[in-house]
Amino acid sequence: MTTDDIWPLVHAERAALADDLARLAEPDWATPSLCSALTVREVLAHLTAAASLTPLRWLAGVIRCRFDFDRQVAMRLAEHLGTTGAETLERFRAVVESTTKPPIPVVAMLGETVVHGEDIRRPLGIRQAYPTPTLTRLAEYYRGSDMMVLAKGRIGGLRLEATDGPFRTGEGPLVTGPTLALVMAMTGRGAHLDDLTGEGLATLRERCQR
């Protein structure tokens, strides 16, 4: 896929997430997400920040935060949080069609949208039917990258095979299951490990706990 092919996928997943969250009551926004110490509302604000951050603003923030990247993430999240869940969602809807991004690949923005979308949806009991080509493209990206999150290193020495699509990678003990669960496990989300099977699962589970 080219950059022009990926942006529509990002926009579609953002729109689907916004529609899913439109039904939330205010207390639901305080639900803990799959991201450590963040609520679902805070994760959504993080997605808004990522879609609003140019490379120049990203660099300025890095310098302002003295190259403390976690501090910059927290600072940008706070800028887009708003005072209520409805306001946070409104701000996210405003960037659904954005092509603004920090200095990362467009496919990483797709990963942010899908992975953080699951960080939000899963604790709320919401299920999304992601297109198989979208998930396959993400799995192919994560299997060769440790840039945004440790993924390539997490699956080293394991063989991953999707049961619902063409994704295959690696050599060693097998881990198999839905492509979504493989993507989420590659990015360290232990909540999706129960959707996987295989002799390599114990190793992957241990690595997700580190």
TIRO-2110 file (N, C-alpha, C; in Angstrom, 1 decimal):
// TIRO-2110
0.8, -1.2, 0.0, N, 1, A
0.0, 0.0, 0.0, CA, 1, A
0.9, 1.2, 0.0, C, 1, A
0.4, 2.3, -0.7, N, 2, A
1.1, 3.6, -0.7, CA, 2, A
0.5, 4.4, 0.4, C, 2, A
1.2, 5.6, 0.6, N, 3, A
0.6, 6.5, 1.5, CA, 3, A
-0.8, 6.9, 1.2, C, 3, A
-1.0, 7.2, -0.1, N, 4, A
-2.4, 7.5, -0.5, CA, 4, A
-3.4, 6.5, -0.2, C, 4, A
-2.9, 5.2, -0.2, N, 5, A
-3.9, 4.1, 0.1, CA, 5, A
-4.2, 4.0, 1.6, C, 5, A
-3.2, 4.4, 2.4, N, 6, A
-3.3, 4.2, 3.8, CA, 6, A
-4.2, 5.2, 4.5, C, 6, A
-4.1, 6.5, 4.1, N, 7, A
-4.8, 7.5, 4.8, CA, 7, A
-6.3, 7.3, 4.8, C, 7, A
-6.9, 6.8, 3.7, N, 8, A
-8.4, 6.5, 3.8, CA, 8, A
-8.7, 5.4, 4.8, C, 8, A
-7.8, 4.5, 5.1, N, 9, A
-8.0, 3.5, 6.1, CA, 9, A
-8.0, 4.1, 7.5, C, 9, A
-7.0, 5.1, 7.7, N, 10, A
-7.0, 5.8, 9.0, CA, 10, A
-8.3, 6.5, 9.2, C, 10, A
-8.7, 7.3, 8.2, N, 11, A
-9.9, 8.1, 8.3, CA, 11, A
-11.1, 7.2, 8.6, C, 11, A
-11.2, 6.0, 7.9, N, 12, A
-12.3, 5.1, 8.2, CA, 12, A
-12.4, 4.6, 9.6, C, 12, A
-11.2, 4.2, 10.1, N, 13, A
-11.1, 3.7, 11.5, CA, 13, A
-11.4, 4.8, 12.5, C, 13, A
-11.0, 6.0, 12.2, N, 14, A
-11.3, 7.1, 13.2, CA, 14, A
-12.8, 7.3, 13.2, C, 14, A
-13.4, 7.3, 12.0, N, 15, A
-14.9, 7.6, 12.0, CA, 15, A
-15.6, 6.5, 12.7, C, 15, A
-15.2, 5.2, 12.5, N, 16, A
-15.9, 4.1, 13.1, CA, 16, A
-15.8, 4.2, 14.6, C, 16, A
-14.6, 4.6, 15.1, N, 17, A
-14.4, 4.7, 16.5, CA, 17, A
-15.3, 5.8, 17.1, C, 17, A
-15.3, 7.0, 16.4, N, 18, A
-16.1, 8.1, 16.9, CA, 18, A
-17.6, 7.7, 17.0, C, 18, A
-18.1, 6.9, 16.0, N, 19, A
-19.5, 6.5, 16.0, CA, 19, A
-19.7, 5.5, 17.1, C, 19, A
-18.8, 4.6, 17.4, N, 20, A
-18.9, 3.7, 18.5, CA, 20, A
-19.0, 4.4, 19.9, C, 20, A
-18.3, 5.5, 20.0, N, 21, A
-18.2, 6.2, 21.3, CA, 21, A
-19.3, 7.2, 21.5, C, 21, A
-20.1, 7.4, 20.5, N, 22, A
-21.2, 8.4, 20.6, CA, 22, A
-22.2, 8.0, 21.6, C, 22, A
-22.3, 6.7, 21.8, N, 23, A
-23.4, 6.1, 22.7, CA, 23, A
-23.0, 6.1, 24.1, C, 23, A
-21.7, 6.5, 24.5, N, 24, A
-21.3, 6.4, 25.9, CA, 24, A
-22.0, 7.4, 26.8, C, 24, A
-22.3, 6.9, 28.0, N, 25, A
-22.7, 7.8, 29.1, CA, 25, A
-21.4, 8.4, 29.7, C, 25, A
-21.6, 9.5, 30.4, N, 26, A
-20.4, 10.2, 31.0, CA, 26, A
-19.6, 9.3, 31.9, C, 26, A
-20.2, 8.4, 32.7, N, 27, A
-19.4, 7.6, 33.6, CA, 27, A
-18.5, 6.6, 32.8, C, 27, A
-19.0, 6.2, 31.6, N, 28, A
-18.2, 5.3, 30.8, CA, 28, A
-16.9, 5.8, 30.4, C, 28, A
-16.8, 7.1, 30.2, N, 29, A
-15.5, 7.7, 29.8, CA, 29, A
-14.4, 7.5, 30.8, C, 29, A
-14.7, 7.2, 32.0, N, 30, A
-13.7, 7.0, 33.1, CA, 30, A
-13.2, 5.6, 33.1, C, 30, A
-13.7, 4.7, 32.3, N, 31, A
-13.3, 3.3, 32.3, CA, 31, A
-11.8, 3.2, 32.0, C, 31, A
-11.1, 2.4, 32.8, N, 32, A
-9.7, 2.2, 32.5, CA, 32, A
-9.5, 1.5, 31.1, C, 32, A
-8.6, 2.0, 30.3, N, 33, A
-8.3, 1.5, 29.0, CA, 33, A
-7.2, 0.4, 29.1, C, 33, A
-6.8, -0.2, 28.0, N, 34, A
-5.7, -1.2, 28.0, CA, 34, A
-4.4, -0.5, 28.1, C, 34, A
-4.3, 0.8, 28.0, N, 35, A
-3.1, 1.6, 28.2, CA, 35, A
-2.9, 1.9, 29.7, C, 35, A
-1.8, 1.5, 30.2, N, 36, A
-1.5, 1.6, 31.6, CA, 36, A
-1.8, 3.0, 32.1, C, 36, A
-2.7, 3.1, 33.2, N, 37, A
-3.0, 4.3, 33.9, CA, 37, A
-3.8, 5.3, 33.1, C, 37, A
-4.3, 5.0, 31.9, N, 38, A
-5.1, 5.9, 31.2, CA, 38, A
-6.5, 5.5, 31.0, C, 38, A
-7.5, 6.4, 31.1, N, 39, A
-8.9, 6.1, 30.9, CA, 39, A
-9.1, 6.1, 29.4, C, 39, A
-10.3, 5.6, 29.0, N, 40, A
-10.7, 5.6, 27.6, CA, 40, A
-10.7, 7.0, 27.0, C, 40, A
-11.2, 7.9, 27.8, N, 41, A
-11.2, 9.3, 27.4, CA, 41, A
-9.8, 9.9, 27.2, C, 41, A
-8.9, 9.6, 28.0, N, 42, A
-7.5, 10.0, 27.8, CA, 42, A
-6.9, 9.4, 26.6, C, 42, A
-7.2, 8.2, 26.3, N, 43, A
-6.6, 7.6, 25.1, CA, 43, A
-7.2, 8.2, 23.9, C, 43, A
-8.5, 8.6, 23.9, N, 44, A
-9.0, 9.3, 22.7, CA, 44, A
-8.4, 10.6, 22.6, C, 44, A
-8.2, 11.3, 23.6, N, 45, A
-7.5, 12.6, 23.5, CA, 45, A
-6.1, 12.5, 23.0, C, 45, A
-5.4, 11.4, 23.3, N, 46, A
-4.1, 11.1, 22.7, CA, 46, A
-4.2, 10.9, 21.2, C, 46, A
-5.2, 10.3, 20.8, N, 47, A
-5.4, 10.1, 19.3, CA, 47, A
-5.6, 11.4, 18.6, C, 47, A
-6.4, 12.3, 19.3, N, 48, A
-6.6, 13.6, 18.7, CA, 48, A
-5.3, 14.4, 18.7, C, 48, A
-4.5, 14.3, 19.7, N, 49, A
-3.2, 15.0, 19.7, CA, 49, A
-2.4, 14.5, 18.6, C, 49, A
-2.3, 13.2, 18.3, N, 50, A
-1.5, 12.7, 17.3, CA, 50, A
-1.9, 13.2, 15.9, C, 50, A
-3.2, 13.4, 15.7, N, 51, A
-3.7, 13.9, 14.4, CA, 51, A
-3.7, 15.4, 14.3, C, 51, A
-3.1, 16.0, 15.3, N, 52, A
-3.1, 17.5, 15.3, CA, 52, A
-1.6, 18.0, 15.3, C, 52, A
-0.7, 17.1, 15.4, N, 53, A
0.7, 17.4, 15.7, CA, 53, A
1.6, 17.4, 14.4, C, 53, A
2.0, 18.5, 14.0, N, 54, A
2.9, 18.6, 12.8, CA, 54, A
4.3, 18.2, 13.3, C, 54, A
5.2, 17.9, 12.4, N, 55, A
6.6, 17.6, 12.8, CA, 55, A
7.3, 18.8, 13.5, C, 55, A
7.0, 20.0, 13.1, N, 56, A
7.6, 21.2, 13.7, CA, 56, A
7.1, 21.3, 15.2, C, 56, A
5.7, 21.1, 15.4, N, 57, A
5.2, 21.2, 16.7, CA, 57, A
5.7, 20.1, 17.6, C, 57, A
5.8, 18.9, 17.0, N, 58, A
6.4, 17.7, 17.7, CA, 58, A
7.8, 18.1, 18.2, C, 58, A
8.6, 18.6, 17.3, N, 59, A
10.0, 18.9, 17.7, CA, 59, A
10.0, 20.0, 18.8, C, 59, A
9.2, 21.0, 18.6, N, 60, A
9.1, 22.1, 19.6, CA, 60, A
8.7, 21.5, 21.0, C, 60, A
7.8, 20.5, 21.0, N, 61, A
7.4, 19.9, 22.2, CA, 61, A
8.5, 19.1, 22.9, C, 61, A
9.2, 18.4, 22.0, N, 62, A
10.3, 17.5, 22.5, CA, 62, A
11.4, 18.4, 23.2, C, 62, A
11.7, 19.6, 22.6, N, 63, A
12.6, 20.5, 23.2, CA, 63, A
12.1, 21.1, 24.5, C, 63, A
10.8, 21.5, 24.4, N, 64, A
10.2, 22.0, 25.6, CA, 64, A
10.2, 21.0, 26.8, C, 64, A
10.0, 19.8, 26.5, N, 65, A
10.0, 18.7, 27.5, CA, 65, A
11.3, 18.1, 27.8, C, 65, A
12.4, 18.7, 27.2, N, 66, A
13.8, 18.3, 27.5, CA, 66, A
14.0, 16.8, 27.1, C, 66, A
13.4, 16.5, 25.9, N, 67, A
13.5, 15.2, 25.3, CA, 67, A
12.9, 14.1, 26.2, C, 67, A
12.0, 14.4, 27.0, N, 68, A
11.2, 13.5, 27.8, CA, 68, A
10.0, 13.2, 27.0, C, 68, A
10.0, 12.1, 26.2, N, 69, A
8.9, 11.8, 25.3, CA, 69, A
7.6, 11.5, 26.0, C, 69, A
7.7, 10.8, 27.1, N, 70, A
6.4, 10.5, 27.9, CA, 70, A
5.8, 11.8, 28.4, C, 70, A
6.6, 12.8, 28.8, N, 71, A
6.1, 14.1, 29.3, CA, 71, A
5.4, 14.8, 28.1, C, 71, A
6.0, 14.7, 26.9, N, 72, A
5.4, 15.4, 25.8, CA, 72, A
4.0, 14.8, 25.5, C, 72, A
3.9, 13.4, 25.5, N, 73, A
2.7, 12.7, 25.3, CA, 73, A
1.6, 13.2, 26.3, C, 73, A
2.0, 13.3, 27.5, N, 74, A
1.0, 13.7, 28.6, CA, 74, A
0.6, 15.2, 28.3, C, 74, A
1.6, 16.0, 27.9, N, 75, A
1.3, 17.4, 27.7, CA, 75, A
0.3, 17.6, 26.5, C, 75, A
0.5, 16.9, 25.4, N, 76, A
-0.4, 17.0, 24.3, CA, 76, A
-1.7, 16.4, 24.6, C, 76, A
-1.8, 15.3, 25.3, N, 77, A
-3.0, 14.7, 25.7, CA, 77, A
-3.9, 15.7, 26.5, C, 77, A
-3.3, 16.4, 27.4, N, 78, A
-4.0, 17.4, 28.2, CA, 78, A
-4.6, 18.5, 27.4, C, 78, A
-3.9, 18.9, 26.3, N, 79, A
-4.3, 19.9, 25.5, CA, 79, A
-5.6, 19.6, 24.8, C, 79, A
-5.9, 18.3, 24.6, N, 80, A
-7.0, 17.9, 23.8, CA, 80, A
-8.1, 17.2, 24.6, C, 80, A
-7.9, 17.1, 25.9, N, 81, A
-8.8, 16.3, 26.7, CA, 81, A
-10.2, 16.9, 26.8, C, 81, A
-10.3, 18.2, 27.0, N, 82, A
-11.6, 18.8, 27.3, CA, 82, A
-12.1, 18.6, 28.7, C, 82, A
-13.3, 19.0, 29.0, N, 83, A
-13.8, 18.9, 30.4, CA, 83, A
-14.8, 17.7, 30.5, C, 83, A
-15.3, 17.2, 29.4, N, 84, A
-16.3, 16.1, 29.5, CA, 84, A
-16.0, 15.1, 28.4, C, 84, A
-16.6, 13.9, 28.5, N, 85, A
-16.4, 13.0, 27.4, CA, 85, A
-16.9, 13.5, 26.1, C, 85, A
-18.1, 14.1, 26.2, N, 86, A
-18.7, 14.6, 24.9, CA, 86, A
-17.7, 15.7, 24.2, C, 86, A
-17.1, 16.5, 25.0, N, 87, A
-16.2, 17.5, 24.4, CA, 87, A
-14.9, 16.8, 23.9, C, 87, A
-14.4, 15.8, 24.6, N, 88, A
-13.3, 15.0, 24.1, CA, 88, A
-13.6, 14.4, 22.7, C, 88, A
-14.8, 13.8, 22.6, N, 89, A
-15.3, 13.2, 21.4, CA, 89, A
-15.5, 14.2, 20.3, C, 89, A
-16.0, 15.3, 20.6, N, 90, A
-16.2, 16.4, 19.6, CA, 90, A
-14.8, 16.8, 19.0, C, 90, A
-13.8, 16.9, 19.9, N, 91, A
-12.5, 17.3, 19.4, CA, 91, A
-11.9, 16.2, 18.5, C, 91, A
-12.2, 14.9, 18.9, N, 92, A
-11.7, 13.8, 18.0, CA, 92, A
-12.4, 13.9, 16.7, C, 92, A
-13.7, 14.1, 16.6, N, 93, A
-14.4, 14.1, 15.4, CA, 93, A
-13.8, 15.2, 14.4, C, 93, A
-13.3, 16.3, 15.0, N, 94, A
-12.8, 17.4, 14.2, CA, 94, A
-11.5, 17.0, 13.5, C, 94, A
-10.9, 15.9, 13.9, N, 95, A
-9.6, 15.5, 13.2, CA, 95, A
-9.7, 14.2, 12.5, C, 95, A
-11.0, 13.7, 12.3, N, 96, A
-11.2, 12.4, 11.7, CA, 96, A
-10.5, 12.4, 10.3, C, 96, A
-10.6, 13.4, 9.5, N, 97, A
-10.1, 13.5, 8.1, CA, 97, A
-8.7, 14.1, 8.1, C, 97, A
-8.1, 14.3, 9.2, N, 98, A
-6.8, 15.0, 9.2, CA, 98, A
-5.7, 14.1, 8.6, C, 98, A
-4.8, 14.7, 7.9, N, 99, A
-3.6, 14.0, 7.4, CA, 99, A
-2.3, 14.6, 8.1, C, 99, A
-2.6, 15.4, 9.1, N, 100, A
-1.5, 15.9, 10.0, CA, 100, A
-0.9, 14.8, 10.8, C, 100, A
0.4, 14.7, 11.0, N, 101, A
1.0, 13.7, 11.8, CA, 101, A
2.4, 14.1, 12.3, C, 101, A
2.9, 13.5, 13.3, N, 102, A
4.3, 13.7, 13.8, CA, 102, A
5.2, 13.0, 12.7, C, 102, A
6.5, 13.1, 12.9, N, 103, A
7.4, 12.5, 11.9, CA, 103, A
7.5, 11.0, 12.1, C, 103, A
6.4, 10.3, 11.8, N, 104, A
6.3, 8.9, 11.8, CA, 104, A
5.6, 8.4, 10.5, C, 104, A
5.8, 7.2, 10.1, N, 105, A
5.2, 6.7, 8.8, CA, 105, A
3.6, 6.7, 9.0, C, 105, A
3.0, 6.9, 7.8, N, 106, A
1.5, 6.9, 7.8, CA, 106, A
1.0, 5.6, 8.4, C, 106, A
1.6, 4.5, 8.0, N, 107, A
1.1, 3.2, 8.5, CA, 107, A
1.2, 3.1, 10.1, C, 107, A
2.1, 3.9, 10.7, N, 108, A
2.2, 4.0, 12.1, CA, 108, A
1.0, 4.7, 12.7, C, 108, A
0.5, 5.7, 11.9, N, 109, A
-0.8, 6.4, 12.3, CA, 109, A
-2.0, 5.4, 12.2, C, 109, A
-2.0, 4.6, 11.2, N, 110, A
-3.0, 3.5, 11.2, CA, 110, A
-2.9, 2.6, 12.4, C, 110, A
-1.7, 2.3, 12.7, N, 111, A
-1.5, 1.4, 13.9, CA, 111, A
-2.0, 2.1, 15.2, C, 111, A
-1.7, 3.4, 15.3, N, 112, A
-2.2, 4.2, 16.5, CA, 112, A
-3.7, 4.1, 16.6, C, 112, A
-4.4, 4.3, 15.4, N, 113, A
-5.8, 4.3, 15.4, CA, 113, A
-6.4, 3.0, 15.7, C, 113, A
-5.9, 1.9, 15.2, N, 114, A
-6.5, 0.6, 15.4, CA, 114, A
-6.1, 0.1, 16.8, C, 114, A
-4.9, 0.2, 17.2, N, 115, A
-4.4, -0.4, 18.5, CA, 115, A
-5.1, 0.4, 19.6, C, 115, A
-5.0, 1.7, 19.5, N, 116, A
-5.6, 2.5, 20.6, CA, 116, A
-7.1, 2.4, 20.5, C, 116, A
-7.7, 2.2, 19.3, N, 117, A
-9.1, 2.0, 19.3, CA, 117, A
-9.5, 0.7, 20.0, C, 117, A
-8.7, -0.3, 19.9, N, 118, A
-8.9, -1.5, 20.7, CA, 118, A
-8.7, -1.3, 22.2, C, 118, A
-7.7, -0.4, 22.5, N, 119, A
-7.4, -0.1, 23.9, CA, 119, A
-8.7, 0.5, 24.6, C, 119, A
-9.4, 1.2, 23.7, N, 120, A
-10.7, 1.8, 24.2, CA, 120, A
-11.8, 0.9, 24.1, C, 120, A
-12.0, 0.2, 23.0, N, 121, A
-13.2, -0.6, 22.8, CA, 121, A
-13.3, -1.8, 23.7, C, 121, A
-12.2, -2.5, 23.8, N, 122, A
-12.2, -3.8, 24.5, CA, 122, A
-12.7, -3.7, 26.0, C, 122, A
-12.2, -2.7, 26.8, N, 123, A
-12.7, -2.6, 28.1, CA, 123, A
-14.2, -2.2, 28.2, C, 123, A
-14.7, -1.6, 27.1, N, 124, A
-16.1, -1.1, 27.1, CA, 124, A
-17.0, -2.2, 26.5, C, 124, A
-16.4, -3.4, 26.1, N, 125, A
-17.2, -4.4, 25.5, CA, 125, A
-17.7, -4.2, 24.1, C, 125, A
-17.0, -3.3, 23.4, N, 126, A
-17.4, -3.0, 22.0, CA, 126, A
-16.5, -3.8, 21.1, C, 126, A
-17.1, -4.4, 20.0, N, 127, A
-16.3, -5.2, 19.1, CA, 127, A
-16.4, -4.5, 17.7, C, 127, A
-15.3, -4.4, 17.0, N, 128, A
-15.2, -3.8, 15.7, CA, 128, A
-14.8, -4.8, 14.7, C, 128, A
-15.5, -4.9, 13.6, N, 129, A
-15.1, -5.8, 12.5, CA, 129, A
-14.1, -5.1, 11.6, C, 129, A
-12.8, -5.1, 11.9, N, 130, A
-11.8, -4.5, 11.1, CA, 130, A
-11.6, -5.2, 9.7, C, 130, A
-11.4, -4.5, 8.7, N, 131, A
-11.2, -5.2, 7.4, CA, 131, A
-9.9, -6.0, 7.5, C, 131, A
-9.9, -7.2, 6.9, N, 132, A
-8.7, -8.0, 7.0, CA, 132, A
-7.5, -7.4, 6.3, C, 132, A
-7.6, -6.7, 5.1, N, 133, A
-6.5, -6.1, 4.5, CA, 133, A
-5.8, -5.0, 5.4, C, 133, A
-6.7, -4.3, 6.2, N, 134, A
-6.2, -3.3, 7.1, CA, 134, A
-5.3, -3.9, 8.2, C, 134, A
-5.8, -5.0, 8.8, N, 135, A
-5.1, -5.7, 9.9, CA, 135, A
-3.9, -6.4, 9.4, C, 135, A
-3.9, -6.9, 8.2, N, 136, A
-2.8, -7.6, 7.6, CA, 136, A
-1.7, -6.6, 7.3, C, 136, A
-2.0, -5.4, 6.8, N, 137, A
-1.0, -4.4, 6.6, CA, 137, A
-0.3, -4.0, 7.9, C, 137, A
-1.1, -3.9, 8.9, N, 138, A
-0.5, -3.5, 10.2, CA, 138, A
0.4, -4.6, 10.8, C, 138, A
-0.1, -5.8, 10.6, N, 139, A
0.7, -6.9, 11.1, CA, 139, A
2.1, -7.0, 10.4, C, 139, A
2.0, -6.7, 9.1, N, 140, A
3.3, -6.7, 8.3, CA, 140, A
4.2, -5.6, 8.8, C, 140, A
3.6, -4.5, 9.1, N, 141, A
4.4, -3.3, 9.6, CA, 141, A
5.1, -3.7, 11.0, C, 141, A
4.3, -4.1, 11.9, N, 142, A
4.8, -4.4, 13.2, CA, 142, A
5.8, -5.5, 13.3, C, 142, A
5.7, -6.5, 12.4, N, 143, A
6.6, -7.6, 12.5, CA, 143, A
8.1, -7.2, 12.2, C, 143, A
8.2, -6.0, 11.5, N, 144, A
9.5, -5.5, 11.2, CA, 144, A
9.9, -4.2, 11.8, C, 144, A
9.2, -3.8, 12.9, N, 145, A
9.5, -2.5, 13.5, CA, 145, A
9.4, -2.6, 15.0, C, 145, A
10.4, -1.8, 15.6, N, 146, A
10.4, -1.6, 17.0, CA, 146, A
10.3, -0.1, 17.3, C, 146, A
9.9, 0.7, 16.2, N, 147, A
10.0, 2.2, 16.3, CA, 147, A
9.0, 2.8, 17.3, C, 147, A
7.7, 2.5, 17.1, N, 148, A
6.7, 3.1, 18.0, CA, 148, A
6.5, 2.3, 19.3, C, 148, A
6.5, 1.0, 19.1, N, 149, A
6.4, 0.1, 20.3, CA, 149, A
7.4, -1.1, 20.0, C, 149, A
7.8, -1.8, 21.0, N, 150, A
8.5, -3.0, 20.8, CA, 150, A
7.6, -4.1, 20.2, C, 150, A
7.8, -4.4, 19.0, N, 151, A
7.0, -5.4, 18.3, CA, 151, A
7.8, -6.5, 17.7, C, 151, A
8.7, -6.1, 16.8, N, 152, A
9.7, -7.0, 16.2, CA, 152, A
10.4, -7.8, 17.2, C, 152, A
10.9, -7.2, 18.2, N, 153, A
11.7, -7.9, 19.3, CA, 153, A
10.8, -8.8, 20.1, C, 153, A
9.6, -8.4, 20.3, N, 154, A
8.7, -9.2, 21.1, CA, 154, A
8.3, -10.6, 20.5, C, 154, A
8.3, -10.6, 19.1, N, 155, A
8.0, -11.9, 18.5, CA, 155, A
9.2, -12.6, 17.9, C, 155, A
10.4, -12.2, 18.3, N, 156, A
11.6, -12.9, 17.8, CA, 156, A
11.6, -14.3, 18.2, C, 156, A
11.9, -15.2, 17.2, N, 157, A
12.0, -16.6, 17.5, CA, 157, A
10.7, -17.4, 17.6, C, 157, A
9.6, -16.7, 17.2, N, 158, A
8.3, -17.3, 17.2, CA, 158, A
7.7, -17.3, 15.7, C, 158, A
6.8, -18.2, 15.5, N, 159, A
6.1, -18.2, 14.2, CA, 159, A
4.7, -17.8, 14.4, C, 159, A
4.3, -16.8, 13.7, N, 160, A
2.9, -16.3, 13.9, CA, 160, A
2.1, -16.6, 12.6, C, 160, A
0.9, -17.1, 12.8, N, 161, A
0.0, -17.4, 11.6, CA, 161, A
-1.4, -16.9, 11.9, C, 161, A
-2.0, -16.1, 11.1, N, 162, A
-3.4, -15.7, 11.2, CA, 162, A
-4.3, -16.8, 10.8, C, 162, A
-5.4, -17.0, 11.4, N, 163, A
-6.4, -17.9, 11.1, CA, 163, A
-7.5, -17.3, 10.2, C, 163, A
-7.5, -16.0, 10.0, N, 164, A
-8.6, -15.3, 9.3, CA, 164, A
-8.0, -14.5, 8.1, C, 164, A
-6.8, -14.7, 7.8, N, 165, A
-6.2, -13.9, 6.7, CA, 165, A
-4.8, -14.5, 6.3, C, 165, A
-4.1, -13.8, 5.4, N, 166, A
-2.9, -14.3, 4.9, CA, 166, A
-1.6, -14.1, 5.7, C, 166, A
-1.7, -13.4, 6.8, N, 167, A
-0.5, -13.0, 7.5, CA, 167, A
0.2, -14.3, 8.1, C, 167, A
1.5, -14.3, 7.8, N, 168, A
2.5, -15.3, 8.3, CA, 168, A
3.8, -14.7, 8.5, C, 168, A
4.5, -15.1, 9.6, N, 169, A
5.8, -14.5, 9.8, CA, 169, A
6.6, -15.4, 10.8, C, 169, A
7.9, -15.4, 10.6, N, 170, A
8.8, -16.0, 11.6, CA, 170, A
9.0, -17.5, 11.5, C, 170, A
9.9, -17.9, 12.4, N, 171, A
10.2, -19.4, 12.5, CA, 171, A
10.3, -19.7, 14.0, C, 171, A
9.9, -20.8, 14.4, N, 172, A
9.9, -21.3, 15.7, CA, 172, A
8.6, -21.7, 16.3, C, 172, A
8.4, -21.8, 17.6, N, 173, A
7.1, -22.2, 18.1, CA, 173, A
6.0, -21.4, 17.6, C, 173, A
4.9, -22.0, 17.3, N, 174, A
3.7, -21.4, 16.6, CA, 174, A
2.8, -20.6, 17.6, C, 174, A
2.4, -19.5, 17.2, N, 175, A
1.3, -18.7, 17.8, CA, 175, A
0.3, -18.4, 16.7, C, 175, A
-0.9, -18.8, 16.9, N, 176, A
-1.9, -18.7, 15.8, CA, 176, A
-3.2, -18.1, 16.4, C, 176, A
-4.0, -17.4, 15.5, N, 177, A
-5.3, -16.8, 15.9, CA, 177, A
-5.6, -15.7, 15.0, C, 177, A
-6.7, -15.0, 15.4, N, 178, A
-7.1, -13.9, 14.5, CA, 178, A
-6.0, -12.8, 14.3, C, 178, A
-6.0, -12.2, 13.2, N, 179, A
-5.0, -11.2, 12.9, CA, 179, A
-5.1, -10.0, 13.9, C, 179, A
-6.2, -9.6, 14.3, N, 180, A
-6.3, -8.6, 15.3, CA, 180, A
-5.6, -8.9, 16.6, C, 180, A
-5.8, -10.2, 17.0, N, 181, A
-5.2, -10.6, 18.3, CA, 181, A
-3.7, -10.7, 18.1, C, 181, A
-3.2, -11.1, 17.0, N, 182, A
-1.8, -11.1, 16.7, CA, 182, A
-1.2, -9.7, 16.7, C, 182, A
-1.9, -8.7, 16.1, N, 183, A
-1.4, -7.3, 16.1, CA, 183, A
-1.4, -6.8, 17.5, C, 183, A
-2.4, -7.0, 18.3, N, 184, A
-2.5, -6.5, 19.7, CA, 184, A
-1.4, -7.1, 20.5, C, 184, A
-1.2, -8.4, 20.3, N, 185, A
-0.1, -9.1, 21.1, CA, 185, A
1.2, -8.6, 20.7, C, 185, A
1.5, -8.3, 19.4, N, 186, A
2.7, -7.8, 19.0, CA, 186, A
3.0, -6.4, 19.7, C, 186, A
2.0, -5.7, 20.0, N, 187, A
2.1, -4.4, 20.6, CA, 187, A
2.0, -4.5, 22.1, C, 187, A
2.0, -5.7, 22.7, N, 188, A
2.1, -5.9, 24.1, CA, 188, A
0.8, -5.9, 24.9, C, 188, A
-0.3, -6.0, 24.2, N, 189, A
-1.6, -6.0, 24.9, CA, 189, A
-2.0, -7.5, 25.3, C, 189, A
-1.8, -7.7, 26.6, N, 190, A
-2.1, -9.1, 27.1, CA, 190, A
-3.5, -9.5, 27.1, C, 190, A
-4.4, -8.5, 27.0, N, 191, A
-5.8, -8.8, 27.0, CA, 191, A
-6.3, -9.7, 25.8, C, 191, A
-5.5, -9.6, 24.7, N, 192, A
-5.9, -10.3, 23.5, CA, 192, A
-5.2, -11.7, 23.4, C, 192, A
-4.4, -12.1, 24.4, N, 193, A
-3.7, -13.3, 24.3, CA, 193, A
-4.6, -14.5, 24.4, C, 193, A
-5.7, -14.4, 25.1, N, 194, A
-6.7, -15.5, 25.2, CA, 194, A
-7.3, -15.8, 23.9, C, 194, A
-7.2, -15.0, 22.9, N, 195, A
-7.7, -15.3, 21.6, CA, 195, A
-6.7, -16.1, 20.7, C, 195, A
-5.6, -16.3, 21.3, N, 196, A
-4.5, -17.0, 20.5, CA, 196, A
-4.2, -18.4, 21.1, C, 196, A
-3.6, -19.3, 20.3, N, 197, A
-3.2, -20.6, 20.8, CA, 197, A
-1.9, -20.9, 20.2, C, 197, A
-1.3, -22.0, 20.6, N, 198, A
0.0, -22.5, 20.0, CA, 198, A
1.1, -22.7, 21.1, C, 198, A
2.1, -23.5, 20.7, N, 199, A
3.1, -23.8, 21.7, CA, 199, A
4.0, -22.6, 22.0, C, 199, A
3.9, -21.5, 21.2, N, 200, A
4.7, -20.3, 21.5, CA, 200, A
4.0, -19.3, 22.3, C, 200, A
2.7, -19.6, 22.6, N, 201, A
1.9, -18.6, 23.3, CA, 201, A
2.5, -18.3, 24.7, C, 201, A
3.0, -19.3, 25.4, N, 202, A
3.5, -19.0, 26.8, CA, 202, A
4.7, -18.0, 26.7, C, 202, A
5.5, -18.2, 25.7, N, 203, A
6.6, -17.2, 25.5, CA, 203, A
6.1, -15.8, 25.2, C, 203, A
5.2, -15.7, 24.3, N, 204, A
4.6, -14.4, 24.0, CA, 204, A
3.9, -13.8, 25.2, C, 204, A
3.2, -14.6, 25.9, N, 205, A
2.6, -14.1, 27.1, CA, 205, A
3.6, -13.5, 28.1, C, 205, A
4.7, -14.2, 28.3, N, 206, A
5.7, -13.7, 29.2, CA, 206, A
6.3, -12.4, 28.7, C, 206, A
6.5, -12.3, 27.4, N, 207, A
7.1, -11.1, 26.9, CA, 207, A
6.1, -9.9, 27.0, C, 207, A
4.9, -10.1, 26.9, N, 208, A
3.9, -9.1, 27.0, CA, 208, A
3.8, -8.5, 28.4, C, 208, A
4.2, -9.3, 29.4, N, 209, A
4.2, -8.9, 30.8, CA, 209, A
5.4, -8.1, 31.2, C, 209, A
6.4, -8.0, 30.3, N, 210, A
7.6, -7.2, 30.7, CA, 210, A
7.4, -5.7, 30.6, C, 210, A
END
